[in-house]
Structures are given as structure tokens and as C-alpha cells.
Amino acid sequence: MVSSTDSLLRIIVMTAFLGGFILGLTPLNVNSFEPAYAAESKKAPKKAKRKASPAASAVVRYVKAVSKGDRLAVGHLDFSCQYRMVSASAKGVQSFPKKSDALYDRCWEPIAQANAEPVQTKHQAMNVLWPGTGKLIFFGEPLDRYPYAASAFVSELLGKSPSESGFRTKVLSVKRLPPASFRIRPEGDVVAAPATMVHLRVNYTDPLTSPVTYAPGTVQWANPIQRPREALKAVTLKWVVLSRLKKLGFPGDLAVVNLPVVPAQGHRPATPLLAQNSGYLKDSADWWSPSDHPDHLVIAVGLATQLEKLDNRVAMLNRVLMIDPNQIDALTALTRDLYEAILENGAAALPVKVTGKSLANRLTEFYWDTYAEHERLDISLGMEMGGYAKPTTADYLFRMIPAMEKLAELQPQDMENRFRLGVAYRWNLDQLTAIDTHQALVKALPPDRASLRARALTELAWSKITMVAFNRSLDDPAIQEAYKEAEEAFNLSDRPMDKFVAAYTMAYSLVYWPNRDNQAMLSHLTDAKRWFMQVDGATEEAWRMLLRNETLKRVIDADPAFQHLVAAGDRG
């Protein structure tokens, strides 16, 4: 198990290396930022090399500098930074300041702030995506309508990913624009500079760390339903480059416009005035699909199972399932982890610790079954709605159910998932769906599969009991049906666990009969205790806990005939 952030990073580095070895992915390097025609010239050395556009070269160098957090190189190429230098001088600037000058940090600050804007900083409960809070770049608005800085798509967070291969670039086109105009000083004359538009294709190399958007075409409704998300595979960025700046007093002759210079006061327009701005090129995005490097996703699922923290495991599995919703291994791992997390939360609320795993799980399920009939707070109020600082049991439940549904659709032969899906519906108070799910299992399991059929019958009984109990509809015939199903389960199997569960279920169902038979309830509880004490991990203390739940306790305390079932006169 991985126990530290450094170890997590080492695992991801190893993943990227293995993924690159298997899939042919190449790490980020200087050549990755060369224009396409430069790469082509290397393959054909006999032909004359095509001269690179100075504007395109400036953009490639600027993007590389931004992705590495190179403040000096960014300062030398960024228009806003050069403008700050020259506008502060009455006679212009002949050369750039020294490397140690604090100006470069001041120039970098607004770029860093713009790049941080789409970084996910809010905890997403169980909707978290790898690489996690504070590391995930999530563009939550339409790319062509939200004023993200172009540098946000090639930020340091991407350029310095653990695999050092966050993206590759390729120059697509270079074309002239009408000159840009601006004043160097507020009361100075308007000057002009030639402008060039460079279209740069950015290809993200790792589907696990690339930026995320809402799925194209989705609509934001006025409800809390989670909108589908997708991982960006590539975008085309527009970069405006201004030239011939030295004659205007700038220290460099070329500058890339990323963020405009916004006046501190007054209503003057931003500098410079441009025919087109830098940014995302509309309709240029491409997203990762299940057919892109499926082996990489398999490796990611394997790594997820090795991560120690549940949040990290869920984040990695969510990322895989965002790209391929039908990835069975990821669905299996995610639903297993979330179900176990719900059981752990329930076990922590029990007054007794049970050592036998099977019995402990069953008693915890009983806890949530009875809890769903009454309080319901922990399994109905999510982190965001409740204002909590960490995920709640409800968050686990809400994320688990759709994953279980998808797994049941893809692998109906996975009986354990279908059993648990019905239980999850019951806890979520999706009453009729819970009953239908367990009814389908009863029909699918013949009598010769005695233990599984007995389990299906008791689960069906509990789904009906929960419906009657929560609705307080004691005249509902479903409660008599639940008793009969538990009775069939009791007669079907000879396993102590099955016998105990069935007898206890019959006794519990009688609480909600219009004319309750306390003698019959006592008989069933007596049988239940006898079989319970034969199950691994059973103790008198654990048995007393079963009698102290809110529903049974009222009946037992009111009738002295039950008292011999409570050891040492302990009635809780």
C-alpha cells in the first residue's frame, strides 16, 4: 500500500513509463515543441529546410517557458511584461533587466493567477477526479465563451506532471492580422505594431492528467445532478504575436500576447487593441475516448487498487470511468470499495465490535436497514448539501448506485453486485426498485442453489419491511409477504448464518403486523439466537445489540416474556 504523496508520485511516474513503453507514448522534450515542418525537415535532410516563422518560434518558446514555470523566459517573451518595463520608462528600455530582478516575479503573478483559475480547489466528495483537488484542471464553462487565458491550457501544472509528458505541440498555421494599436503611456500617442496569428495544436499525452471539461452538448439545469465530464485530448490555441517592438522602445522585438494590460483606473480599453485575441479556437477540442490507449486504463485500475486512501482510489477509478464508462474492472473496484466504506461507517456506529467478517458485515447491513427506516440523515445528506468538511456515507451511496447499475447491465452474472445493488436501493429508499431487484434474483436462483436463494429471499423480505416501516402502512400485504419469504429461506438452507438471518427477519417483520403475535416473535427470536451463536464471531454482547435496535427494543421492553433473551437483565 502507498503511504505518502511522494510514493504516489513515484507510482504515477512508473505508470507513465510503462504506459509509454507499451503504448508508444513519448515524454515531453524540446523537439515536442518544434513546428511540424521542422520535424518533417529532419526526416528529409536532403531537402532544403523550410525557414521557421519568427512568430511561430516565439509562441513555441513561450508555451515551453509557461509550462516549465520559467519566469525569466516568460518575461522576455510576454507582451504585458515588456509593456510594464517600457511604460515605466520615459525613454524606453534598451535591454532586459537582470535575471535576479523582482520584475519577473511580478510579471509571472497575473499569469499564475489566470492559470490557477480553472484548477479544481473545491472538494468534490466522491465525484473527485484524478489527479485530485488542487491538481485537476477543470474548465467548467464553455471553452469558446469563457475568458480563460490561453496559457491556462499549457500551464505549469500540466508541463510539470509527474511523467514530464503533459502535452506536445504542433504549429498549424501562421497568418498576418491587422496591426495592433496601443498607447505606451496614458497621454502618449497611439502607436501600431504588426500582428501575427499563430494556431498551435496542443495534444495532451496522458488521459489520466489532462484537463477536464463538461461533456460537449450537455446543458446545465437548475438541479444538483452531476453533469457528465470528459477529458480533453487536444485543443487548438490562437496566439497573437506582435513584432517590430524595439523601435517603440521595447527591450525585445517580438512579444506574445497572453493577458492584456488592463488599466488600473478610468475607462480606457485594455492594451493592446487587437483584431483577434489569443485563446481557445472555437470547436477545436477533441476528447479522449475508450478506444484511445485502453491498456493505459487497465494499468490505471491496477494502480488505483494499490493506493492507500479511499479518495485517491476513487479519483483514479472515476477518471478511468469518465473515459470509458464500461470499464468493468474499474466498476468492480469502485463499487467494492464504496460498499466496504459504507459498511465501515456503519461498523463505527455500532456499540459492539464483531470479529467474524461475514457476521460483522451482516450486522452492519442490519444497522443500515433499520437506520433507513427512521433517521436516514447519514445516508441522505451529502457533503455539499450538508456543509460538511469531508465526504459522508450518503456521498458513497450516491456514487456507488450508478456504478452498480452499469456493472449489473454489463455483467448480469455478477450476483454479488446485484445483491448489493438491491440493498443500496433499499438504503436510498428507492423502495419499489429495491423490491424488483431482489425479486429478480429470487426468480433467477433455483431451489438447488439453497444458500444463494435463501439470501435472495431474506433480502427481498427486508426490502418489503423497509417500505412498510418507513411508510407506516401496516395494512400493506407486503409485510405478510416478507414473513413468508423469510420463512421459505429458513426452511431452505441449513447454514447457521442463513438460519439466523431468516429467523431474525421473521421476528422483525411481525413488529409491523396489524395484530402482532408476541409469542410467535419470541419463538423466532429464540431460534435466531440459537443459530446466531453458531456463527463465527458471535457473542452474547453482539446478540443483545440486535435486540436493542429502536424497533425491537420497544416491543421487548414492554413484554416480560422476552427478558430471558437479554443476558444478565441487560435491556440497553
C-alpha positions as CSV (number, residue, x, y, z in Angstrom):
1,M,0.0,0.0,0.0
2,V,1.2,3.5,-0.8
3,S,1.5,5.7,2.3
4,S,2.8,9.1,1.2
5,T,2.4,11.7,-1.5
6,D,6.0,11.1,-2.8
7,S,5.2,7.4,-3.1
8,L,2.0,8.2,-5.1
9,L,4.0,10.3,-7.5
10,R,6.6,7.6,-7.9
11,I,3.7,5.2,-8.8
12,I,2.3,7.6,-11.4
13,V,5.8,8.1,-12.9
14,M,6.1,4.3,-13.2
15,T,2.6,4.2,-14.8
16,A,3.6,6.8,-17.4
17,F,6.8,5.0,-18.1
18,L,5.0,1.6,-18.5
19,G,2.2,3.3,-20.5
20,G,4.7,4.9,-22.7
21,F,6.6,1.7,-23.2
22,I,3.5,-0.3,-24.0
23,L,1.6,2.3,-26.0
24,G,4.4,4.3,-27.7
25,L,3.8,7.5,-25.7
26,T,6.9,9.8,-25.8
27,P,7.9,12.1,-22.9
28,L,7.9,15.8,-23.2
29,N,11.1,17.2,-24.7
30,V,12.4,20.1,-26.7
31,N,11.6,18.5,-30.0
32,S,7.9,18.1,-28.9
33,F,7.6,21.9,-29.2
34,E,9.0,22.3,-32.7
35,P,6.7,23.2,-35.6
36,A,5.5,20.3,-37.7
37,Y,7.5,21.4,-40.7
38,A,10.7,21.4,-38.6
39,A,10.1,17.8,-37.7
40,E,9.4,17.0,-41.3
41,S,12.7,18.5,-42.3
42,K,14.6,16.2,-40.0
43,K,13.1,13.2,-41.8
44,A,14.1,14.5,-45.2
45,P,17.6,16.0,-44.7
46,K,18.3,16.2,-48.4
47,K,15.6,18.8,-49.0
48,A,16.1,22.5,-48.1
49,K,14.9,23.3,-44.6
50,R,11.9,25.5,-44.5
51,K,12.5,28.7,-42.6
52,A,10.6,28.8,-39.4
53,S,8.3,31.8,-38.8
54,P,9.8,34.1,-36.1
55,A,6.2,34.5,-34.7
56,A,5.7,30.7,-34.5
57,S,9.1,30.2,-32.9
58,A,8.3,32.8,-30.3
59,V,5.0,31.1,-29.5
60,V,6.6,27.7,-29.2
61,R,9.3,29.1,-26.8
62,Y,6.7,31.0,-24.8
63,V,4.5,27.9,-24.3
64,K,7.5,25.9,-23.3
65,A,8.5,28.6,-20.8
66,V,5.0,28.8,-19.3
67,S,4.8,25.0,-18.9
68,K,8.1,24.9,-17.0
69,G,7.4,28.0,-14.9
70,D,10.4,29.7,-16.4
71,R,9.8,33.3,-15.2
72,L,12.8,34.8,-17.0
73,A,11.9,33.3,-20.4
74,V,8.2,34.2,-20.0
75,G,9.2,37.8,-19.0
76,H,11.3,38.1,-22.1
77,L,8.5,37.0,-24.4
78,D,5.3,38.2,-22.7
79,F,3.8,41.4,-24.1
80,S,2.4,42.5,-20.8
81,C,5.7,42.1,-19.1
82,Q,7.6,44.0,-21.7
83,Y,4.9,46.7,-21.7
84,R,5.3,47.1,-18.0
85,M,9.1,47.7,-18.5
86,V,8.8,50.3,-21.2
87,S,5.7,52.1,-19.9
88,A,7.6,52.8,-16.6
89,S,10.5,54.5,-18.5
90,A,10.3,57.9,-20.1
91,K,12.8,56.9,-22.9
92,G,12.1,53.2,-23.5
93,V,14.2,50.2,-22.5
94,Q,17.3,49.1,-24.4
95,S,17.8,45.7,-22.7
96,F,16.0,43.3,-20.3
97,P,16.6,43.6,-16.5
98,K,19.0,41.2,-14.8
99,K,17.8,37.7,-14.1
100,S,17.6,38.5,-10.4
101,D,15.2,41.4,-10.9
102,A,12.0,41.1,-8.9
103,L,10.1,42.3,-12.0
104,Y,10.0,38.8,-13.4
105,D,8.1,37.5,-10.4
106,R,5.7,40.4,-10.6
107,C,5.1,39.7,-14.3
108,W,4.6,36.0,-13.6
109,E,2.0,36.6,-10.8
110,P,-1.0,37.5,-13.1
111,I,-0.2,34.6,-15.4
112,A,-0.1,32.2,-12.5
113,Q,-3.4,33.6,-11.2
114,A,-5.0,33.2,-14.6
115,N,-3.6,29.6,-15.0
116,A,-4.9,28.7,-11.5
117,E,-8.5,29.9,-12.3
118,P,-9.6,26.5,-13.7
119,V,-7.7,24.4,-11.1
120,Q,-10.2,22.5,-9.1
121,T,-9.8,23.6,-5.4
122,K,-13.2,22.6,-4.0
123,H,-13.5,19.1,-2.6
124,Q,-15.7,17.0,-4.9
125,A,-16.6,14.3,-2.4
126,M,-16.9,11.0,-4.3
127,N,-17.1,12.8,-7.7
128,V,-13.4,13.6,-7.3
129,L,-11.2,13.1,-10.4
130,W,-7.5,12.2,-10.6
131,P,-5.1,13.9,-10.1
132,G,-7.3,15.4,-7.4
133,T,-8.1,18.6,-5.6
134,G,-5.6,21.3,-6.2
135,K,-4.1,19.4,-9.2
136,L,-7.0,18.9,-11.6
137,I,-7.6,21.4,-14.3
138,F,-11.3,21.7,-14.9
139,F,-12.8,24.1,-17.4
140,G,-16.2,24.5,-16.0
141,E,-17.5,26.9,-18.6
142,P,-17.8,26.5,-22.4
143,L,-14.3,26.8,-23.8
144,D,-15.3,29.3,-26.5
145,R,-17.2,31.6,-24.2
146,Y,-15.2,31.8,-21.0
147,P,-12.2,34.1,-20.9
148,Y,-9.6,31.7,-19.9
149,A,-6.1,32.8,-20.7
150,A,-4.5,30.8,-23.4
151,S,-1.7,29.9,-21.0
152,A,-4.2,28.0,-18.8
153,F,-4.2,25.2,-21.4
154,V,-0.4,24.8,-21.2
155,S,0.1,25.7,-17.6
156,E,3.0,24.7,-15.3
157,L,0.7,22.2,-13.6
158,L,0.5,20.3,-17.0
159,G,4.1,20.8,-18.1
160,K,5.4,19.5,-14.8
161,S,3.2,16.5,-14.5
162,P,5.0,13.5,-12.8
163,S,5.6,11.9,-16.1
164,E,7.0,15.1,-17.6
165,S,5.0,14.5,-20.7
166,G,1.9,16.5,-20.1
167,F,1.4,17.6,-23.7
168,R,3.0,18.1,-27.2
169,T,2.6,21.0,-29.6
170,K,2.5,21.5,-33.3
171,V,2.2,24.7,-35.3
172,L,-0.7,24.5,-37.6
173,S,-0.8,27.9,-39.3
174,V,0.7,31.4,-39.3
175,K,-1.1,34.4,-40.8
176,R,-1.0,38.1,-40.7
177,L,-3.5,40.2,-38.7
178,P,-4.3,43.9,-38.9
179,P,-1.8,45.9,-36.8
180,A,-2.3,46.2,-33.1
181,S,-2.6,49.6,-31.6
182,F,-1.9,50.9,-28.1
183,R,-0.5,53.8,-26.1
184,I,2.7,53.2,-24.2
185,R,1.8,56.0,-21.7
186,P,-1.7,57.3,-20.8
187,E,-1.3,60.6,-22.6
188,G,1.1,59.4,-25.3
189,D,0.4,58.9,-29.0
190,V,-1.2,55.8,-30.3
191,V,1.4,53.5,-31.8
192,A,1.0,50.4,-34.0
193,A,2.8,47.1,-34.2
194,P,2.5,44.3,-36.8
195,A,0.4,41.4,-35.5
196,T,0.6,37.7,-36.4
197,M,-1.8,34.9,-35.5
198,V,-0.3,31.5,-34.8
199,H,-2.6,28.5,-34.4
200,L,-0.9,25.9,-32.2
201,R,-2.3,22.4,-31.7
202,V,-1.8,21.1,-28.1
203,N,-2.0,17.3,-27.7
204,Y,-2.3,16.0,-24.2
205,T,-0.4,12.8,-23.8
206,D,-1.8,11.4,-20.6
207,P,-5.6,10.7,-20.3
208,L,-5.2,10.5,-16.5
209,T,-3.9,14.0,-16.0
210,S,-5.2,16.0,-19.0
211,P,-7.7,18.9,-18.4
212,V,-11.4,18.1,-18.0
213,T,-14.5,19.8,-19.3
214,Y,-18.2,19.1,-19.1
215,A,-19.1,16.7,-21.9
216,P,-19.9,18.6,-25.1
217,G,-23.5,19.3,-25.7
218,T,-24.6,18.9,-22.0
219,V,-26.9,21.5,-20.6
220,Q,-26.7,22.9,-17.1
221,W,-30.1,22.5,-15.4
222,A,-31.2,24.1,-12.2
223,N,-30.7,20.9,-10.1
224,P,-27.8,19.2,-8.3
225,I,-27.5,16.3,-10.8
226,Q,-23.9,15.7,-11.7
227,R,-23.3,16.7,-15.4
228,P,-21.1,14.2,-17.4
229,R,-17.5,15.2,-17.8
230,E,-14.8,14.3,-20.3
231,A,-11.0,14.5,-20.5
232,L,-9.5,16.8,-23.1
233,K,-7.3,15.1,-25.7
234,A,-6.3,18.1,-27.8
235,V,-7.2,21.7,-28.4
236,T,-6.0,24.4,-30.8
237,L,-4.9,27.7,-29.3
238,K,-4.8,31.1,-31.0
239,W,-1.7,33.1,-30.1
240,V,-1.2,36.7,-31.2
241,V,2.4,37.8,-31.6
242,L,3.4,41.5,-32.0
243,S,6.7,42.4,-33.8
244,R,9.0,45.3,-34.6
245,L,8.7,46.5,-31.0
246,K,12.2,47.6,-30.5
247,K,11.7,50.7,-32.5
248,L,8.9,51.6,-30.0
249,G,11.3,51.3,-27.1
250,F,10.7,47.7,-26.1
251,P,13.6,45.6,-25.0
252,G,12.6,42.7,-27.3
253,D,11.4,42.9,-30.9
254,L,8.8,40.1,-30.5
255,A,6.2,39.6,-27.8
256,V,3.3,37.1,-27.3
257,V,0.0,38.5,-26.1
258,N,-1.4,36.2,-23.4
259,L,-3.1,38.6,-20.9
260,P,-4.0,42.1,-22.0
261,V,-2.8,45.0,-19.9
262,V,-5.9,46.3,-18.0
263,P,-5.8,50.0,-16.9
264,A,-5.9,50.4,-13.1
265,Q,-8.2,53.4,-13.4
266,G,-10.6,55.0,-15.8
267,H,-12.5,53.5,-18.7
268,R,-9.6,53.1,-21.2
269,P,-9.7,49.9,-23.2
270,A,-7.3,47.1,-22.5
271,T,-3.9,47.2,-24.2
272,P,-3.3,46.3,-27.0
273,L,-6.3,46.7,-29.3
274,L,-6.4,43.6,-31.4
275,A,-8.5,42.4,-34.4
276,Q,-8.4,38.9,-32.6
277,N,-7.4,37.8,-29.2
278,S,-5.3,34.9,-28.0
279,G,-7.2,32.0,-26.6
280,Y,-9.1,28.8,-27.5
281,L,-10.1,28.3,-31.1
282,K,-13.8,27.5,-31.2
283,D,-14.8,23.9,-32.0
284,S,-11.2,22.7,-32.0
285,A,-11.4,20.5,-28.9
286,D,-11.1,16.7,-29.0
287,W,-11.7,14.4,-26.1
288,W,-10.3,11.0,-25.0
289,S,-12.4,8.0,-26.0
290,P,-12.4,4.4,-24.8
291,S,-10.5,3.3,-27.9
292,D,-7.6,5.6,-27.1
293,H,-4.9,3.5,-25.3
294,P,-7.3,1.1,-23.4
295,D,-4.2,-0.7,-22.0
296,H,-3.3,2.5,-20.2
297,L,-6.7,2.5,-18.5
298,V,-6.1,-1.1,-17.3
299,I,-2.8,-0.1,-15.8
300,A,-4.5,2.8,-14.1
301,V,-7.1,0.5,-12.5
302,G,-4.3,-1.7,-11.2
303,L,-2.6,1.3,-9.7
304,A,-5.8,2.5,-8.1
305,T,-6.1,-0.7,-6.1
306,Q,-2.7,0.0,-4.6
307,L,-3.5,3.5,-3.3
308,E,-4.0,3.7,0.4
309,K,-6.6,6.5,0.7
310,L,-10.1,5.9,-0.5
311,D,-10.3,9.4,-2.0
312,N,-7.3,8.7,-4.2
313,R,-8.6,5.3,-5.3
314,V,-12.0,6.7,-6.2
315,A,-10.4,9.7,-8.0
316,M,-8.3,7.3,-10.2
317,L,-11.2,5.0,-10.9
318,N,-13.6,7.9,-11.6
319,R,-11.0,9.2,-14.2
320,V,-10.9,5.8,-15.9
321,L,-14.7,5.6,-15.9
322,M,-15.0,9.1,-17.3
323,I,-13.1,8.0,-20.3
324,D,-14.6,4.5,-20.6
325,P,-17.9,4.1,-18.6
326,N,-17.9,0.4,-19.5
327,Q,-14.5,-0.4,-18.0
328,I,-15.6,-3.5,-16.0
329,D,-12.5,-3.7,-13.8
330,A,-12.9,-0.1,-12.7
331,L,-16.6,-0.5,-12.0
332,T,-15.9,-3.6,-9.9
333,A,-13.2,-2.0,-7.9
334,L,-15.2,1.2,-7.3
335,T,-18.4,-0.5,-6.2
336,R,-16.5,-2.8,-3.9
337,D,-14.5,0.0,-2.3
338,L,-17.6,2.2,-1.8
339,Y,-19.7,-0.6,-0.4
340,E,-17.0,-1.5,2.1
341,A,-16.6,2.1,3.1
342,I,-20.4,2.3,3.9
343,L,-20.0,-0.9,6.0
344,E,-17.0,0.6,7.8
345,N,-19.0,3.7,8.6
346,G,-21.8,1.6,9.9
347,A,-19.5,-0.6,12.0
348,A,-18.0,2.5,13.6
349,A,-21.5,3.4,14.8
350,L,-22.2,0.0,16.4
351,P,-21.7,-0.3,20.2
352,V,-20.1,-3.7,19.7
353,K,-17.1,-4.8,17.7
354,V,-17.7,-8.1,15.9
355,T,-14.6,-10.2,14.9
356,G,-16.1,-12.5,12.3
357,K,-16.0,-10.7,8.9
358,S,-19.2,-12.3,7.5
359,L,-21.2,-11.8,10.6
360,A,-19.8,-8.2,11.1
361,N,-20.9,-7.3,7.6
362,R,-24.3,-8.8,8.1
363,L,-24.9,-7.0,11.4
364,T,-23.7,-3.7,9.8
365,E,-26.2,-4.2,7.0
366,F,-28.9,-4.8,9.6
367,Y,-27.8,-1.5,11.1
368,W,-28.3,0.4,7.9
369,D,-31.5,-1.4,7.2
370,T,-33.1,-0.2,10.4
371,Y,-31.4,3.2,10.1
372,A,-33.0,3.6,6.7
373,E,-36.5,3.2,8.3
374,H,-36.0,6.1,10.7
375,E,-33.2,8.6,11.0
376,R,-31.8,8.4,7.4
377,L,-29.6,11.6,7.8
378,D,-26.2,9.9,7.2
379,I,-27.4,8.2,4.1
380,S,-29.4,11.0,2.6
381,L,-27.4,14.2,3.2
382,G,-24.3,14.6,1.1
383,M,-21.2,16.6,1.9
384,E,-22.0,19.7,-0.2
385,M,-25.7,19.9,0.8
386,G,-24.9,19.3,4.5
387,G,-21.9,21.7,4.6
388,Y,-19.6,19.0,5.8
389,A,-15.8,19.1,5.6
390,K,-15.4,15.6,4.3
391,P,-17.5,13.0,2.4
392,T,-20.4,11.4,4.1
393,T,-21.9,8.0,3.8
394,A,-24.5,9.5,1.5
395,D,-21.8,10.5,-0.9
396,Y,-20.5,6.9,-1.0
397,L,-24.1,5.7,-1.6
398,F,-24.9,8.2,-4.3
399,R,-21.7,7.5,-6.3
400,M,-22.0,3.7,-5.8
401,I,-25.5,3.2,-7.1
402,P,-25.0,4.4,-10.8
403,A,-21.7,2.4,-10.9
404,M,-23.5,-0.7,-9.6
405,E,-26.3,-0.2,-12.2
406,K,-23.8,0.0,-15.0
407,L,-22.0,-3.1,-13.8
408,A,-25.3,-5.0,-13.5
409,E,-26.0,-4.0,-17.1
410,L,-22.7,-5.2,-18.4
411,Q,-22.3,-8.3,-16.1
412,P,-25.6,-9.6,-15.0
413,Q,-23.9,-12.8,-13.9
414,D,-22.2,-10.9,-11.1
415,M,-24.7,-11.9,-8.5
416,E,-22.9,-10.2,-5.6
417,N,-23.2,-6.9,-7.3
418,R,-26.9,-7.4,-7.9
419,F,-27.5,-8.3,-4.3
420,R,-25.7,-5.2,-3.1
421,L,-27.4,-3.0,-5.7
422,G,-30.8,-4.0,-4.2
423,V,-29.5,-3.3,-0.7
424,A,-28.2,0.1,-1.9
425,Y,-31.7,0.9,-3.4
426,R,-33.2,0.0,0.0
427,W,-30.9,2.3,1.9
428,N,-31.6,5.0,-0.6
429,L,-35.3,4.5,0.0
430,D,-35.9,3.6,-3.7
431,Q,-38.5,1.2,-2.4
432,L,-40.1,-0.4,-5.5
433,T,-36.7,-0.7,-7.4
434,A,-35.2,-2.5,-4.4
435,I,-38.1,-4.9,-4.3
436,D,-37.9,-5.5,-8.1
437,T,-34.1,-6.1,-7.9
438,H,-34.4,-8.7,-5.2
439,Q,-37.5,-10.3,-6.8
440,A,-35.5,-10.8,-10.0
441,L,-32.8,-12.5,-8.0
442,V,-35.3,-14.9,-6.4
443,K,-36.6,-15.8,-9.8
444,A,-33.1,-16.3,-11.2
445,L,-32.0,-18.7,-8.4
446,P,-33.4,-22.2,-8.4
447,P,-34.0,-24.1,-5.1
448,D,-30.9,-26.3,-5.7
449,R,-28.8,-23.1,-5.0
450,A,-30.1,-23.2,-1.5
451,S,-27.9,-20.6,0.2
452,L,-28.0,-18.0,-2.5
453,R,-31.8,-18.4,-2.9
454,A,-32.2,-18.1,0.9
455,R,-30.2,-14.9,0.8
456,A,-32.3,-13.5,-2.1
457,L,-35.5,-14.3,-0.2
458,T,-34.4,-12.6,3.0
459,E,-33.1,-9.6,1.1
460,L,-36.4,-9.3,-0.7
461,A,-38.2,-9.6,2.7
462,W,-36.1,-6.7,4.1
463,S,-36.8,-4.5,1.1
464,K,-40.5,-5.0,1.7
465,I,-40.1,-4.5,5.5
466,T,-38.3,-1.2,5.0
467,M,-41.0,0.0,2.6
468,V,-43.8,-0.8,5.1
469,A,-41.8,0.5,8.1
470,F,-40.9,3.9,6.5
471,N,-44.4,4.5,5.1
472,R,-46.1,3.2,8.3
473,S,-48.5,1.4,6.1
474,L,-49.3,-1.6,8.4
475,D,-52.2,-2.7,6.3
476,D,-49.8,-3.3,3.3
477,P,-49.9,-7.0,2.3
478,A,-46.2,-6.7,1.6
479,I,-45.4,-7.3,5.3
480,Q,-47.1,-10.7,5.2
481,E,-45.3,-11.5,2.0
482,A,-42.0,-10.6,3.7
483,Y,-42.7,-13.0,6.5
484,K,-43.5,-15.9,4.1
485,E,-40.3,-15.2,2.1
486,A,-38.2,-15.3,5.3
487,E,-39.9,-18.5,6.3
488,E,-39.1,-20.1,3.0
489,A,-35.5,-19.0,3.4
490,F,-35.4,-20.6,6.9
491,N,-36.7,-23.9,5.6
492,L,-34.4,-23.9,2.5
493,S,-30.9,-23.7,4.0
494,D,-29.1,-25.4,6.8
495,R,-26.2,-22.9,7.2
496,P,-26.3,-21.2,10.6
497,M,-25.9,-17.8,9.0
498,D,-28.9,-18.3,6.7
499,K,-31.0,-19.8,9.6
500,F,-30.2,-16.9,11.9
501,V,-30.9,-14.2,9.3
502,A,-34.2,-15.8,8.3
503,A,-35.5,-16.3,11.8
504,Y,-34.5,-12.8,12.8
505,T,-36.2,-11.4,9.7
506,M,-39.4,-13.3,10.5
507,A,-39.4,-11.9,14.1
508,Y,-38.7,-8.4,12.9
509,S,-41.4,-8.4,10.3
510,L,-44.0,-9.3,12.9
511,V,-43.5,-5.9,14.6
512,Y,-45.4,-4.3,11.7
513,W,-48.3,-6.8,11.6
514,P,-51.7,-5.2,12.5
515,N,-52.3,-7.9,15.1
516,R,-48.8,-8.7,16.3
517,D,-48.2,-12.2,17.7
518,N,-45.7,-11.8,20.5
519,Q,-45.4,-15.5,21.1
520,A,-44.5,-16.2,17.5
521,M,-42.0,-13.3,17.7
522,L,-40.5,-14.8,20.8
523,S,-40.2,-18.2,19.2
524,H,-38.5,-16.8,16.1
525,L,-36.1,-14.8,18.2
526,T,-35.2,-17.9,20.3
527,D,-34.4,-19.8,17.1
528,A,-32.5,-16.8,15.8
529,K,-30.3,-16.7,18.9
530,R,-29.6,-20.4,18.8
531,W,-28.4,-20.2,15.2
532,F,-26.6,-16.9,15.8
533,M,-24.4,-18.3,18.5
534,Q,-23.1,-20.9,15.9
535,V,-21.8,-18.3,13.6
536,D,-18.1,-17.4,13.7
537,G,-17.6,-14.2,15.8
538,A,-20.9,-14.4,17.6
539,T,-21.0,-13.2,21.2
540,E,-23.8,-12.5,23.8
541,E,-22.9,-8.8,23.6
542,A,-23.5,-8.8,19.8
543,W,-26.8,-10.6,20.3
544,R,-28.0,-8.1,22.8
545,M,-27.2,-5.4,20.3
546,L,-29.6,-6.9,17.8
547,L,-32.4,-6.7,20.4
548,R,-31.6,-3.1,21.2
549,N,-32.4,-1.5,17.9
550,E,-35.1,1.1,18.0
551,T,-37.8,-1.2,16.5
552,L,-37.4,-4.4,18.6
553,K,-36.5,-2.7,21.8
554,R,-39.9,-1.1,22.3
555,V,-41.6,-4.5,22.0
556,I,-39.1,-6.4,24.2
557,D,-39.2,-3.8,27.0
558,A,-43.0,-3.9,27.0
559,D,-43.3,-7.7,27.4
560,P,-41.6,-9.6,30.2
561,A,-41.8,-12.8,28.2
562,F,-38.8,-11.6,26.2
563,Q,-36.5,-10.9,29.1
564,H,-34.8,-14.3,29.1
565,L,-33.3,-13.4,25.7
566,V,-31.5,-10.5,27.2
567,A,-28.5,-11.8,29.2
568,A,-27.9,-10.6,32.8
569,G,-31.1,-8.5,32.6
570,D,-29.4,-6.0,30.3
571,R,-32.1,-4.2,28.3
572,G,-29.9,-1.5,26.9
